[in-house]
């Protein structure tokens, strides 16, 4: 059974995602609770779930209006507050059964641990411990781009009409990608990779 959250319910995520806390107000009382969490969410590409499927046995049966109505459940302001938008296409059987080697989980874990250590060291004086917590003053100091990067980000922002939140999230994500690669500076390819992880921005702009 498929359950879809209503748009007004999803919109309630905006405050805790932005502020890391949630406020509840009643007639005689108002309370604020900590709500610093990691959101992991999933949605189908369309109501029937087969949009983009190359398998002719299961073609998409949705009209453009149905797809637009379905995607409009996620508003622009809510998407701005979600760091990564990853499209996961159907995996062909030949790839599922393939035996090609991939980077092991322990190797990835060590790289992530090292990147987290670098971030803690960088941000410790500000009482922060991850790039996601950076504010404008930290971004200006630790997310500086070279000329090629500045030009690329300017082109992307202009073409996609990105909001200020999307702009800063791309910068913070670029900083994290550079940290995972062990690079002290954000390079153009780090920035380009970060933009690829904002797939819904490209589809809704």
C-alpha positions in Angstrom: 0.0 0.0 0.0 1.4 3.4 -1.0 0.9 6.4 1.4 1.5 9.9 0.2 2.0 12.7 2.7 -0.2 15.8 2.1 1.6 19.0 1.1 0.7 20.8 4.3 2.2 18.0 6.3 5.5 18.1 4.3 5.6 21.9 4.7 5.8 21.5 8.5 9.4 20.1 8.0 10.6 23.6 6.9 11.2 25.0 10.4 13.0 22.1 12.0 15.2 21.6 8.9 16.1 25.3 8.9 16.5 25.9 12.7 17.2 22.5 14.2 14.2 23.0 16.6 10.5 22.7 16.6 8.0 25.0 18.3 4.5 24.0 19.4 2.1 26.7 20.3 -1.2 26.3 22.1 -3.6 28.7 23.7 -1.9 29.0 27.0 1.6 27.6 26.3 4.4 27.7 23.7 7.2 25.1 23.8 10.3 24.7 21.8 12.1 21.3 21.5 15.4 20.4 19.8 15.0 18.8 16.4 18.4 18.4 14.9 18.0 15.4 12.7 19.0 13.9 9.3 16.1 13.6 6.9 16.2 10.8 4.4 13.2 10.7 2.1 12.1 9.0 -1.1 9.5 9.6 -3.7 8.5 8.0 -7.0 9.3 10.0 -10.2 5.6 10.2 -11.0 2.3 8.8 -9.7 2.5 5.5 -11.5 6.3 5.2 -10.7 7.5 4.3 -14.2 8.6 7.7 -15.6 12.0 7.3 -17.3 11.6 3.5 -17.3 13.1 2.1 -20.6 11.3 -1.2 -20.1 8.5 -1.3 -22.7 6.5 -3.7 -20.5 5.9 -0.9 -18.0 5.6 2.5 -19.7 4.7 5.6 -17.8 0.9 6.2 -18.0 0.9 9.7 -16.4 0.1 12.9 -18.2 2.3 15.9 -17.8 -0.3 17.5 -15.6 -0.4 14.5 -13.3 3.4 14.6 -13.0 3.4 18.3 -12.3 0.7 18.0 -9.7 2.5 15.1 -8.0 5.9 16.9 -7.9 4.2 20.1 -6.6 3.8 18.4 -3.2 7.4 19.4 -2.7 7.5 23.2 -2.7 10.6 25.2 -3.7 11.2 26.4 -0.1 11.2 22.8 1.2 13.5 21.6 -1.6 15.9 24.4 -0.7 16.3 22.9 2.7 17.2 19.5 1.5 20.9 19.2 0.7 20.9 16.3 -1.8 18.4 15.4 -4.5 19.5 12.1 -6.0 17.6 10.4 -8.9 17.9 6.6 -8.7 16.9 4.9 -12.0 15.8 1.3 -12.4 18.8 -1.0 -12.3 18.9 -3.5 -15.2 19.2 -7.2 -14.4 22.7 -7.5 -16.0 24.0 -4.8 -13.5 22.3 -6.5 -10.5 24.0 -9.8 -11.4 27.4 -8.2 -12.3 30.4 -9.2 -10.2 32.5 -6.0 -10.7 34.3 -4.9 -7.6 33.5 -1.6 -5.8 35.0 0.4 -3.0 34.4 -1.4 0.2 32.3 0.0 3.1 35.3 0.0 5.5 37.3 2.1 3.0 34.4 4.5 2.6 33.9 4.7 6.3 37.5 5.7 6.9 37.3 8.4 4.3 34.2 9.8 5.9 35.8 9.7 9.4 38.8 11.6 8.1 36.5 14.2 6.4 34.5 14.6 9.7 37.8 15.1 11.6 38.9 17.8 9.2 35.6 19.6 9.6 35.7 19.4 13.4 39.2 20.9 13.4 38.2 23.6 11.0 35.1 24.7 12.8 35.9 23.9 16.4 36.6 27.6 17.3 33.0 28.4 16.2 31.4 25.7 18.3 30.5 23.8 15.1 31.4 20.3 14.0 30.1 19.8 10.4 29.9 21.8 7.2 26.1 21.7 7.2 26.1 23.9 10.3 28.1 26.7 8.6 26.5 30.2 8.4 27.2 33.0 5.9 30.4 34.2 7.7 31.8 30.7 7.8 31.0 30.0 4.1 32.7 33.2 3.1 35.8 32.1 4.9 36.0 28.4 4.1 34.2 28.0 0.8 36.2 30.3 -1.4 36.3 29.5 -5.1 38.9 30.1 -7.8 38.0 32.1 -10.9 36.8 29.0 -12.8 34.6 28.0 -9.9 33.1 31.5 -9.5 32.3 31.6 -13.2 30.7 28.2 -13.2 28.6 29.0 -10.1 27.5 32.3 -11.7 26.4 30.5 -14.9 24.5 27.8 -12.9 22.8 30.4 -10.6 21.7 32.5 -13.6 20.5 29.6 -15.7 18.6 27.7 -13.0 17.4 30.8 -11.0 18.7 29.3 -7.8 17.6 30.7 -4.5 20.0 32.0 -1.9 19.5 28.8 0.1 20.3 26.5 -2.8 23.3 28.7 -3.6 24.7 28.3 0.0 23.9 24.6 0.1 25.8 24.0 -3.1 28.8 25.7 -1.6 28.7 23.7 1.6 28.2 20.5 -0.3 31.2 21.4 -2.5 33.3 21.9 0.6 32.3 18.5 1.9 33.1 16.8 -1.5 36.5 18.5 -1.4 37.0 17.3 2.2 36.2 13.7 1.2 38.8 14.0 -1.6 41.3 15.4 0.9 41.6 18.7 -1.0 42.2 21.9 1.0 40.4 24.1 -1.7 37.2 23.7 -3.6 37.9 23.1 -7.2 35.7 23.4 -10.2 35.0 19.6 -10.4 33.9 19.6 -6.8 31.4 22.3 -7.5 30.1 20.6 -10.7 29.6 17.4 -8.7 27.6 19.3 -6.0 25.3 20.8 -8.7 24.6 17.2 -10.0 23.3 16.4 -6.5 20.6 19.1 -6.8 18.5 17.3 -9.4 15.1 18.6 -8.4 16.4 22.2 -8.7 17.2 21.5 -12.3 13.7 20.0 -12.9 11.7 22.7 -11.2 13.5 25.8 -12.3 
